Amino acid sequence: MPAVTIRNLSEETHRALKVRAAQHGCSAEAEMRAILENAVRPASRLRLGTALAEMSRKIGLTNADVEALEQTRDRKPAEPLRFE
């Protein structure tokens, strides 16, 4: 698992981080991981599969519709683009 070193962190920030960690009952390192995780992977992020499933439910797409699309789809491989 990757490790990260944070340099030049102010004393005030480090102290506030330790206080926050104590309030949450965890170590400063665990608190930093949680902060970073929430910052880059928020719970409200768009999940493509969930969004597509929700859209298909809204328009009333059924498994029978998907099967019909599969049967009529062109199955030959696409021709590569030529830049001549």
N, C-alpha and C positions, 0 to 999 in steps of 0.2 A: 504494500500500500504506500502511496506517495507521502512524503513528509514535506512540510512547509515551515520555513523560518521567517519570522517577521522581525525586521530590524527597525531601529529608531522609533520604537513605540514610546510615546511619552509616559512619564511616571503616572500622570493623572489618569490616562486611558487604561494603563495596566492595573492601577488600583481599582478603578470603576469596574473593570472586567472581573477582578477577583471578588468584589462585592456582589456583582450580578450572579456569578457562579455560586457563591455561598447562598444567595437567596433562592436559587434553583436546586440547591443541594448537590452540586456536582463540582468537579475540578475546573480550574480555569481553562485547561486544554479541552475538556468536554464542552464547556460553554462556547469556546471559539469554534469548535466543529459545528455546533448547533447554529451559531450565528451565520457561519459561512454557508451551511446547508440551506438554511431558510432564505438567504440572500440570492443564491444562484438556482435553487430549485424550490420556488414557492409552491405551496399547496394549491394555489389558484391557477397554476400554469395550464395552458391548453394541452390536452392529451388528444392526439390526433384520432386514435381509434375510438375513444369515447365520443368525440365530436362527430365523427362519421356515423357511428351507431345512432346517436341522438338525431341527426339529420334524417337518416333513413326511417326512423320511427315516426318523425313528424310528417314525412310525406307519404307514409303508409307502405313503404317498400317491404315486401314479404320474401320469404325464401323461394317461393314459386317464381317471383319476378327475377330474382338473381339467377335461378336455374334457366329461365327462358333467355336471359342475356348470355349466359354461358353457351347455350346451344347455338345461338345465332352469331356468335363472335367469330371473326376471321382468325383461323389458327395458324396460318402460314407466317413464317418469320418476317419481320419488317426488313425492307431493303435498306442498306446503309446509305447515308447521304453521300453524294459525289460533289466535290467542289472543283469542277473542271470548267 
